[in-house]
């Protein structure tokens, strides 16, 4: 089996499937690249070259589902939220172990 030939023949069709499965082109491109890498590494497991497109698409769907699951599991955690009414400072303290991050600051003027 010549991997390059199979990829050239099927990658566009599989990419279109990944756009539908992943929901956007950027993720579909990343997923297709990862699927191609995994397919190359596991090419010896493919017994029939005719099944390459379906096999690659299945690998791609699995990668996309893992990507979605990983993204869904990433927590957005706020340990503290502070609002200073004197000068309208918004400060978010993140719980990622790093220093507090200020996401926005606005100062009221002319309210004397």
N, C-alpha and C positions, 0 to 999 in steps of 0.2 A: 504494500500500500504506500502510495506516495502522499504524505500528509499535505504538502503544499498544494497539490492538485485538488485534493478533497476540500481543503479550506477555500481555495479560489472558487470552486464550484458552489459551495454552500453557505459561505459566511454572510452574504447579503440577506438571504432568506432567514437565516437564524438571527441576524441583527434585527430585522423587522419584527420577529417574534419577541425578542428581548425588549424592544421599545414598548410593545403592548404589555408584556409581563411586568417590566420594571416601572413603567409609567412615564419615563422621560429618556431623552437621547443620551444624556451624560452618563447616567447609570447603566444604560444599555451598552454603551461603548466599553465601560469598565468591566461589566459582567462578561461581555463577549471576549475581551482579552483574557480575563481569568479563566473562562471556559475553554478557550483555545489552549492555554497553557496546561490546564488539567487534562484535556483530551490528548495533547501531545505526550504527556507523561504516561498516560494510560492506554496509549494506542494499541499496545499488545493485547489488550482485553477485548478489542473490537474484532469480532470474528468475520463480519460481513461488511465490506466497504459500502454496500448499498444502504446500510442502516446508519451511515455516518451523520447525515443531517439530523435525524431524529435523536441519535445519541448525543450529538453536540448540543442540540436544543434542550435535551433533558438536563445535561450538565449545567447549561446556562440558567435554566429555571431554578435549579437547586441553588446555584450561586446567588441569584437574585432574591430568592426566599430567605437565604441566610443573611444577605445584606439588609433586607427589610426588617428581619427579626432583630438583628444587631442594632439597627437604628432605633427601633421601637423600644429596645431595652435600655438605651442610653438615658440615664436620668437627668433631669434638669432640677437640681436641688438648690434651694435657697435656705440657708440657715438663718438668715436675718434680712430684714428689709427695713430700712430707716427712711423716714421722710422728715426733713427739717422744715418746719413751717416758716421760719424766719427768712430763709433765703432759697427755699424750694430746691434743696439738694436731694437728689435721689441716689442712694448708695445701696448696692447689692453686695452682700458678703457671701461669696461662694464657698461651698464645702469641699472643694477639690484639694484641699491641703495647701493651696497657695495663698498669697496675700489677698485682702479684700480688693475688689475691683469696682471703680466708680463707673457706672454706665451712662450717666448723664448728669449734667449740672446746669441749672438755670437760676439766675438771680433776678428777683423782682426789682424793678426800678420804678421810682416815682410813686411809691406807696406810703410815703411818710405822712 
